[in-house]
Amino acid sequence: MKPKVAKSKATKPKTKKSKVKKPKAAKPKVAFFWCASCGGCEEAVIDLNEKILDVVAAVDIIFWPVALDFKLSHLKGMAENEITVSFINGAIRLSEDEEIVKVLREKSKLVVAFGSCAHLGGIPGLANFFNKDEIMNRAYKEVPSLEKGEATFPQTECEEDGKKLTLSEFYEEVYPLDKVIDVDYYLPGCPPPPDLIEKAIGAILKGKLPEKGSVLAPEKSLCDECEREKPEKLKITEVKRPHLTEMDPKKCFLEEGIICMGPATRAGCGTKCINANMPCRGCFGPAKGVEDLGAGMISAFASIIDSEDEKEIEKIVESISDVGGTFYRFSLASSIIPKKR
């Protein structure tokens, strides 16, 4: 008798179901560019410290000439609106500045005027107190380091060893960014503080931005944030200079006769200068409702002069060492004052 052999049931080999990988969504493309400025705004991006790693992980930086090797031809080859946002710092001083920001405008969905110089003209805008010839003469002819009669002026074109060399044209006037291209938002400061940069980038990535043309900072004046003691009635009889004055770290600067731009300037800087016992210089630009920062502050200053005597008032005003540089340090190029011709 043969033993019964159990019949094995044939089983189909198990096959793993392959998961179809969804393509990753493309990261938002971001550009940074530096026009006429000191470069502090570029440093402000680095001042995000470890948070910059989150930014780099969330976006694709496709143009940042100061940090990475990008070419203008690469930028020009991009499609219209391919860049999510361009952060442009610096005023417009050269033809090269104008050329590149116009390309960035064409290729970008959003453009942010990044820092005081792009926002208002900044320190470079003080050059508008002079004309082009005066600036060139001072820089290349009259400086103390040059021998008399020794002067070489930059040319837009020259030929050397059979090769044509070109330089950008130096414009007659310094312009804030919105005088040259359409600007969507303004991020103020000299430079913008890291917390505002972080909030702005976050709002852009999340699509939670205010109306076009907004300044991405609080609307109130700096005086509203300042914790210094303010008198009920503010009056001054003289103007003092900070470096010649022992300032009380608790008192309002204006009460001590030191010009502080806080009444007309927008808040949002964290009162860093004031906390270091230095008066506000106006780098955040005009508070909401102030059309011209310098004019607004001159009006505020005039209202606290404690005198009705014309000669005494004149003496107080004349004691201000540099009226233009004091009241228009950051905003001359965007002010109602006409450019010198």
Helices and strands as residue ranges (DSSP letters): E 29-34, H 40-46, H 51-58, E 60-63, H 72-76, E 83-89, E 92-94, H 95-107, E 108-114, H 116-120, G 123-129, H 132-140, E 157-160, E 163-166, E 170-175, G 177-179, E 185-187, H 194-206, G 222-224, G 242-244, G 254-256, H 272-275, H 293-302, H 310-318, H 323-327, G 332-334
